[in-house]
Amino acid sequence: MDDRLNDVQRRCAIVHETIHIEQGHSTVQTEAVEMAVRYETSKRLIPDHRVPCVGSTIAAAARNLGVTRQVLMDRAATLTDKQAEEAGCLSCRLCPVIQARYPVHEYATV
């Protein structure tokens, strides 16, 4: 574990790497597999009942949830449009930069 990580980053990294171990990964994975692990990490760290972050910045919402901004953005990408709207994430998901980083995937359904 990189000793430069803070407690929140360390917690997120541990969950992420645990998922790799659970799935039997022992080498570098494809981008698709890595994204699937990131999405699963975000779902484990931010259960459905904790997603809403209406009125918060990404940084503030992540801090309140005890995760990194990256994990929060990954979790927003796994929400349906209705869930994203209720959570206050819909406007972030409409941003072209976020759309480029988080293409539609198997978790997102309308």
C-alpha angles and dihedrals in degrees: 000000000000107000090212091071118102121226095269093048090047092051092050092046092050092053091046094050092043089059090052089053093047089053093049096247113158102159138043110302133217118265090253092054091045091052091049089053090048091051091049090048091054092048092052094047096043112036118199093261091058100047102094112106101159113167095015132110115240090254094049093045091049091049091050091050094046095239138107121266088248092057091048092050090048089052092049088054091058094055125098115243090257093050091046091052092049091048094049092246099111097091090051090051090054092059110109091225092055091044090054092050096042111039119186109285140180094277097057116083131164 
